[in-house]
Structure formats: C-alpha cells, structure tokens
Amino acid sequence: MSTLTASVPAGTGDRIALIRDKALWIRRHAFKMVFDAQLGHPGGDFSAADILATLYFGVMRYDPAVPRAPGRDRFIMSKGHCTGAIYACLCAAGYFPEAELATYMRPLTRLAGHPNRNYLPGIETNTGPLGHGFPVGVGIAIAGQLTGSDHRTFVLTGDGELQEGSNWEAAMTAGHRKLNRLTLIVDRNRLQQGARTEETAGLDPLDDKFRAFGFHVEMIDGHDVGALLAVLGADPAGRDKPLCVIANTVKGKGVSFMEDNVSWHHGVPNPEQFAQAMKELI
Amino acid sequence: MSAAPSTAAGRFDCRDAFARTLEELAEADSRIVTVVNDSVGSSKLGAFKKRWPDRTVNVGIAEQNMVGVGAGLANGGLVPFVSAAACFLTGRALEQIKADIAYSNVNVKLCGQSPGIGYGELGPTHHSIEDLAWLRLFRELKVIVPADPWETAEAMRWAAAHDGPVFIRVSRFPVPALDRAQPTFAPGKAEMLRSGEDVAILANGVMVHLALAAADQLAAEGVAARVVNMSWMNPLDQDAILAAAATGAVVTVEEASVRGGLGGAVAEVLALNRPVPMEILGFPDFCPTGSVKFLFDRYGLSADGIAAAARKAIGRKVRS
C-alpha cells in the first residue's frame, strides 16, 4: 500500500533512541491518565510499553490518516485492560490528538475502559474479556494468506491470559496453517491479577508449549528495545511458522515501588506516588 | 431458486437451500468464505469444500476460535459464513459472538445449523433452544429464523449483501415450501401469510407451516386465525405485533425455549403497548429423550396443539 509508511530498517542507534523516547512518553502519559481517572491497569501498561513503542515506531506499517487501509499491519491488544498504554501509544502514533487523553474513562469518552474499534481509529477488535485477540489475529492472518496480502499481524497477550483455552485453539490453527506473517507476543511479567502466574496455574515451560504447537519461539528481554526491534522487525518471509515472542517483562517497569508488585495490577496512585513516579520516569 | 427435495415428497431440508445458495453467492463474490468446526458434513458443505478448498476454513473442533477467526477474516476484507451446529456455535462461543462479532460490529454471518431440537434423541446438550433468547439481545446482530427453503435462500442472499453481523437459523427438520402468492423478502418485516381477526398466531422457523395447519383447523370451526411469519427476531417487527394484537388474542410458536425467545419478545411489546391474552408455545425445559416429532407433539408444537392454544387465548379475551 503506497499510503502506508514502511518501517525503518532495524538496528540503527537513532531508531532505538526514538523508540525509548516513545516508550517513556507512553509510560508518563498512561500513568497521568490513570492518576486523573483513578482507574486503570498501570502495572500492565508499563510492562507492555516498550513492546508497543517498538511495534509502532520501529516495525509496523500503518497510516493514522487511513486507519483501515487494507494493506496495513494489524496490532491487537488482547490484554485489553491495559488501555493506558495502547491509547497513549496510538496517540503518539498520530491516531488522535493529545488533548483527548484527558478524557480517559470520562463519561461518553472514546477512551473507554476497554478498547472499542467503533470509537477509536487504530483499534482492530473490541477486547476486554481475555483470550479473544489471538483467534481474531489468526483470522486476519488467514485472510492475508487467502488474499495474497503481505500485511503482518501482531497480537499482544498477557501471560495470565494464556490460561484461557481459546488461545490454545488459536495456537493450533496458527501452527497448522503455518501463518508465518502472524506474531504472538506474550507480555511475560509473571503476575496476574491476584498472584504470580506460576502460583496460580503455571505456564512454564511456555516456550516448549508454543514450539509444540508449531511456532518459532524467541525468548527475549521485553524491555530491551534492540532485542525487540531485531526479533519483531525480522522479515517473516524467512520463516515457515508463526512467531511467538515471549517477552520477559516486569510489571510496573520503570517505577521503583511498582515493579513486580501485584498490587499495581489495577492499583492507582495517590498524589505522592504520582509525583514520585514522574520523577523516576525521565 | 428452489431446493430439490431431500426427504419425504414435498418436504425440504433447509440445509440444502443454504448450501446451494452459498455456492451461488461464492461463485459471484470471491470474498465469501466458510468457517467450520469440522462441520462440513453437518452443514452440507461437501460440494462447497470440493469446489473451493482454500475458501473452506476448518479450524477443527474449536468454536471460540472459529468465531474469532471469522471476525479476523472480516477484518481482512473477506465475507465469512461461520457454519456450525447451532448449539455449539451459540453456546460455546457466546462471549465471542458478544464481543468479537456484535460489540465489534463486524461483517460476519453466523449460520446455526440444526437449531432447536433438530438433533432429537441426542438430547439437550445438542439442542439449541436458548439461542434466540441469547442472540436477540444484540441490536447489531440481525437474527433471522427462516420458515422454508425459499426464505432460507433469501436470508442468505440478504446476509451476503448486508454489511454487518447476521445470525441465520438453518433447520434440518423437513418442511413444506410455503405457498406464497407474491413472494417478496422484506428485511426486518414480518410476513402475514393468512389474515384473520379472531386470533393471531405468530410463529417462526419450522413452526410456521404448523401454524397454517392450525389455522385450517380453526377455520373449520368458524374461527378466523391470522398467521404471521415472524422470521425476523432482530429487528423485531413491532408494527406487525401490534396489528396482531388488534385481534385481541395472540399465540406465539417457536422451536425454542418458552423463556426469552419469540414469546418473550412479543410479550415485551404487548405488555408495554397493548396487553392482550397471550399463549406461548415452545419448550418449557430441557427436553426428555424423544424424536423431533415426539417432542413437538408433546409440547403442543403441532396443528392440534397450536389450535388448542389459540382457543385458550380466545377464551381469555376480556368480555366487554
């Protein structure tokens, strides 16, 4: 699609610096939204921020002026509760003006508690209940196979979310059909709403599970932008399998008192905590 | 286009009309694909698959994934017809239908095969008597319950042309082709098949021809029964319901639960606008073991049963 911006080749120092800047911007704005609304899921916003920034500022091709261009790369935020991060990211990518971020969770806002494709450009499917994004991503990838479109499809799930069986139905289809232009990214922060994943319904060895389902698996530091860029930016034509990126992350990444602390799944900051976080997010 | 008889003389399995019409549509529009849960045979899609193997997306026995994949195919510019036994399509994947299809408002056609008690002796796990109550709640999702092969084919053609989500029931219970003077498919409209001012019988799906037979019985007794084909559950034709209420007594008949389906929908309209005596025919609970015919008869889903319900409703009219 000529209207779509091709992603910049991976690996340049300037690109990595830009992505880091955008990730910081996403974290600061997501947290401000959560603070103002006194609602949200900031821990998961922070674990996903570097992944989102890498996709939108280093990997994906899209045009915010033509949000449903047929040849666009698709991103699905299957962990739909982390709206602070995805809204801040879409705003940074040019889908809507920055002033609108202040409406987060307000009555009748487009920036709802969970993303709605009919409210906001850049959202591909309405998520919120877990285990929904991956099957939809599989369908988008099959459509690419059937129509000969070269778009890529990226789905970001939480790790606790993988306890939903629908993901494994989708994984079977993706592996069976060798959907090489499909990438599943797992935000592996090891915390779900109530406790550690491994204390709740253990997922390890997660890489073996996806390999067994027919995926090429990469396990990387989900906050290492260089690694994210290299793995996510690699040409999928070189693969005959779908890609699963297990991004090892830290819930609450970037703010000392939030990191790896389950209470920040949907905890919201008081003024002192907000001020402290803003000092650290620089 | 009429379907060839596949059962007893003069009776038709609506799946034949479904499959043939889908082929006709797919021939004209390369965007049309099917999505199935190992349900090629039960959906009578063998010929479709043979002709278009690539356009037959079989995800295996995985209904949540099937519906999500349908939403994704629509996102990618295709027009998916997701076809599976109604019980599994709507029961197993209800949250996907809610979030991925209706709330997301995407161009996916859901085809509920062998709905109601079509699987007879296989029992309530395989019956789909809940689907109408569940799915009529979603305003975005158009819900159509065709009465015969002609209406099944027309509903399919309309669904393919409509940009948005649709649910169509595709019955396997053999029904006669309804005798229509001027067949016209009017989206969102009920179809008055027989006029009458003593009582109105509102039916959908395979119950419609039984309602007509009941009206014949009643006519022999001097009772003029209106028969209305309420194939559209969503949107609901409120005008037709209110016009039916002018007879002073209403009977609803559906191959579904007596709670929340056509009877519930009509009761809502009447209670809010024009209360009249009403009888609701359908299934009161999970069904015991029995053939389709046995269960229909047991719960009054027969010409005799419908006529009896009509007499009862007439008897409850307020005398002035």
Contacts between the chains, C-beta under 8 A, distances in Angstrom:
chain1	res1	chain2	res2	distance
A	70	B	77	5.7
A	74	B	75	7.0
A	116	B	103	7.5
A	117	B	104	5.8
A	118	B	104	7.4
A	118	B	105	5.8
A	124	B	75	5.9
A	125	B	71	6.1
A	125	B	72	7.7
A	125	B	75	6.8
A	125	B	100	6.1
A	125	B	104	5.2
A	125	B	106	7.6
A	126	B	99	5.6
A	126	B	100	7.3
A	126	B	103	4.9
A	126	B	104	4.4
A	127	B	99	7.3
A	128	B	99	6.7
A	129	B	95	5.6
A	129	B	99	5.6
A	131	B	64	7.4
A	132	B	68	6.2
A	132	B	95	7.7
A	132	B	96	6.6
A	132	B	99	5.7
A	132	B	100	5.8
A	134	B	68	7.5
A	135	B	64	6.6
A	135	B	65	4.5
A	135	B	67	7.5
A	135	B	68	2.5
A	135	B	69	5.5
A	135	B	71	7.7
A	135	B	72	6.9
A	135	B	96	7.4
A	135	B	100	7.7
A	136	B	68	4.7
A	136	B	69	7.5
A	136	B	71	4.9
A	136	B	72	4.3
A	136	B	75	6.9
A	136	B	100	5.9
A	137	B	72	6.2
A	138	B	65	7.1
A	138	B	68	7.1
A	138	B	69	5.5
A	138	B	72	6.0
A	139	B	68	6.3
A	139	B	69	3.8
A	139	B	70	6.3
A	139	B	71	6.0
A	139	B	72	1.9
A	139	B	73	4.5
A	139	B	74	7.6
A	139	B	75	6.8
A	139	B	76	7.0
A	139	B	80	7.8
A	140	B	72	4.1
A	140	B	73	7.5
A	140	B	75	5.0
A	140	B	76	4.9
A	141	B	72	7.3
A	142	B	57	6.1
A	142	B	69	6.5
A	142	B	72	6.9
A	142	B	73	6.2
A	142	B	76	7.5
A	143	B	72	6.5
A	143	B	73	4.9
A	143	B	75	7.0
A	143	B	76	2.3
A	143	B	77	6.3
A	143	B	78	5.2
A	144	B	76	6.1
A	146	B	33	6.8
A	146	B	54	6.2
A	146	B	55	7.0
A	146	B	73	7.9
A	146	B	76	7.8
A	146	B	78	6.7
A	147	B	76	6.6
A	147	B	77	6.4
A	147	B	78	7.1
A	149	B	76	7.0
A	149	B	77	7.9
A	151	B	76	7.9
A	165	B	64	7.4
A	166	B	64	4.0
A	166	B	65	6.0
A	166	B	68	6.9
A	166	B	96	7.6
A	169	B	59	7.2
A	169	B	60	7.9
A	169	B	62	3.7
A	169	B	64	5.9
A	169	B	65	3.6
A	170	B	65	5.0
A	170	B	68	6.8
A	170	B	69	7.7
A	172	B	60	6.8
A	172	B	62	7.0
A	172	B	65	7.8
A	173	B	59	5.0
A	173	B	60	7.3
A	173	B	62	7.3
A	173	B	65	6.0
A	173	B	69	6.7
